[in-house]
Amino acid sequence: MMKDPVTALPDAEYRRVWDRFYEDFDFRPSMSPFSWPAIKEPVASVTWSLAALDDDPGDEHLDRLVAVVERGLTSSGGPQDTLLALDWQHTSYRFAPQQVGGPGQPAWPLSPFPDGDYYVYLSEDFRYGSFGHPWEGSLCLFGEELLHAVSAEVDTALGSPIRRAGKAVGPA
């Protein structure tokens, strides 16, 4: 168990984790739609547009989406597992999801919703997580455990996916 529920990644580890993310996911940061998606989305992945949240007074739907994804990330690992919260070109974190977000606990670092930059949650082995793309306005969730836990609720919040396994999905 971690001493502190949320810790900033030291510089050397930050570089190591981001280097692995670039390599494993073929990360290509770009504001150009011709370069999207910005990662090679895993076979076990689903990507949704975040456009459904554009008209969300009071952020009720956003809050629900965040809660669903956080719950799914927490349940996808074991009780002692930690997650990585990556904020492109900014401080990134390691945290214990079981020890954040509740009464009297620190807040989750970052959000699944990409608020102006790429936000990534990853299991330590990179097996499951999320990738929020701020310019495409999309959220990719990957890993069988996570998808099984939350896909139906994310469909309800955001509508039909735009991609599965990195391939475009036609209109429903």
Secondary structure as UniProt FT lines:
FT   STRAND          6..8
FT   HELIX           11..25
FT   HELIX           33..35
FT   STRAND          45..49
FT   HELIX           51..53
FT   HELIX           57..59
FT   HELIX           60..76
FT   TURN            79..80
FT   STRAND          83..87
FT   TURN            88..89
FT   STRAND          93..95
FT   HELIX           97..99
FT   TURN            103..104
FT   STRAND          119..123
FT   TURN            124..125
FT   STRAND          129..133
FT   TURN            134..137
FT   STRAND          138..142
FT   HELIX           144..158
FT   STRAND          163..164
FT   TURN            165..166
FT   STRAND          167..168
//
